[in-house]
Every structure is written in structure tokens, then in C-alpha cells.
Amino acid sequence: MKRRIELVVFDMAGTTVDEGNVVYKTVQKAINDEGFNVSLNDVLKHGAGKEKHQAITAVLKECTDLAEVENVAYKAFTNFKIALEKAYHDLDVKTFEGTES
């Protein structure tokens, strides 16, 4: 019996799953917990679509006056992974209208 592919999803967050931008809000929090005040718009502008360690590094380079961002980026990324795991655990995930059909 041949099976027909009906749906392939390569990117779920923000595409088929409405997760309320939890990933980028968590990136923002991880950076701000290091003593900065970056906005969600800053995070989206400089970090969207990037691997999250790279996103944190990019936001720090573009939005702070740090000369060396590597150590802060590493610490923020480490804390980001822990915070994201908790955020996903607590998250009420829903799909966008029409996705399931």
C-alpha cells in the first residue's frame, strides 16, 4: 500500500504552532537577566531565524556596548536553555486557525 505525503512541517514555532513567541521572549529575558535592557523588537531584529547562541551573540553585539560578548553570550545561552525548557513545560500550545484542517 502506497502512502501519500499529506503534510511536511520543517518549522513549527510561529508557523503552524502559536507559541506566543516564547523562544524569543526567553532569549530577551536571558539577555536582560545579565544586566541589559534589550527589547523584544531588538531580539527579533538581530536574532530571529538564527541558532539561539548566535542570536544572543548578535543581539549583544548590536544592542550593547560590550567589547567582548562571548562570555556573557555563553552564560545567557546556558540560562536560556534552562528557562526555555521550563517555559515549554508550562506553555499552553495551540495551533493557528486552519492549521489542523
C-alpha positions as CSV (number, residue, x, y, z in Angstrom):
1,M,0.0,0.0,0.0
2,K,1.5,3.3,-1.0
3,R,1.2,6.2,1.4
4,R,0.7,9.7,0.2
5,I,2.5,12.5,2.0
6,E,-0.1,15.0,3.1
7,L,1.9,17.4,5.2
8,V,5.5,18.2,5.9
9,V,6.5,20.7,8.5
10,F,10.0,22.0,8.8
11,D,9.4,24.9,11.1
12,M,6.6,24.8,13.7
13,A,7.1,27.7,16.2
14,G,5.3,30.7,14.8
15,T,4.4,28.9,11.6
16,T,1.9,26.2,12.5
17,V,2.1,26.4,16.3
18,D,1.1,29.6,18.1
19,E,3.6,29.5,20.9
20,G,3.3,33.2,21.7
21,N,6.9,34.0,20.7
22,V,8.1,32.2,23.8
23,V,11.5,31.4,22.3
24,Y,12.4,35.0,21.6
25,K,10.8,36.2,24.8
26,T,13.1,33.7,26.6
27,V,16.1,35.0,24.7
28,Q,15.2,38.5,25.7
29,K,14.9,37.5,29.3
30,A,18.2,35.6,29.3
31,I,20.0,38.6,28.0
32,N,18.3,41.1,30.3
33,D,19.0,38.9,33.3
34,E,22.6,39.6,32.5
35,G,22.0,43.3,33.3
36,F,20.9,44.6,29.9
37,N,17.6,46.2,28.7
38,V,17.0,44.9,25.2
39,S,13.5,44.9,23.8
40,L,11.7,42.1,22.1
41,N,12.0,44.1,18.8
42,D,15.8,44.2,19.3
43,V,15.8,40.4,19.7
44,L,13.6,39.8,16.7
45,K,15.6,42.3,14.5
46,H,19.0,40.9,15.3
47,G,18.3,37.3,16.3
48,A,15.3,35.9,14.5
49,G,16.0,32.8,12.5
50,K,19.4,32.2,14.0
51,E,20.6,29.4,16.2
52,K,19.9,30.8,19.6
53,H,23.6,31.1,20.8
54,Q,24.3,33.0,17.6
55,A,21.1,35.1,18.2
56,I,22.2,36.0,21.7
57,T,25.6,36.9,20.5
58,A,24.2,39.1,17.7
59,V,21.8,40.9,20.0
60,L,24.6,41.6,22.4
61,K,26.9,42.9,19.7
62,E,24.2,45.1,18.1
63,C,22.4,46.4,21.2
64,T,25.1,46.8,23.9
65,D,28.4,48.5,24.3
66,L,30.2,45.3,25.4
67,A,33.7,45.0,23.9
68,E,33.7,41.2,24.3
69,V,30.4,39.4,24.3
70,E,31.5,35.8,24.2
71,N,31.4,35.1,28.0
72,V,28.1,36.9,28.5
73,A,26.6,35.2,25.5
74,Y,27.7,31.8,26.8
75,K,26.2,32.5,30.2
76,A,23.0,33.9,28.8
77,F,22.7,30.9,26.4
78,T,23.2,28.4,29.2
79,N,20.5,30.1,31.2
80,F,18.3,30.4,28.1
81,K,18.3,26.6,27.6
82,I,17.1,26.1,31.2
83,A,14.5,28.8,31.0
84,L,13.2,27.6,27.7
85,E,12.7,24.0,29.0
86,K,10.6,25.4,31.8
87,A,8.7,27.7,29.5
88,Y,7.9,24.9,27.1
89,H,6.8,22.7,30.1
90,D,4.4,25.4,31.2
91,L,3.3,26.5,27.8
92,D,-0.3,26.3,26.5
93,V,0.4,25.4,22.9
94,K,-2.2,26.0,20.3
95,T,-2.3,26.0,16.5
96,F,-3.1,28.8,14.2
97,E,-6.6,28.9,12.7
98,G,-6.8,26.4,9.8
99,T,-3.6,24.6,10.6
100,E,-5.1,21.3,11.8
101,S,-7.5,21.0,8.9
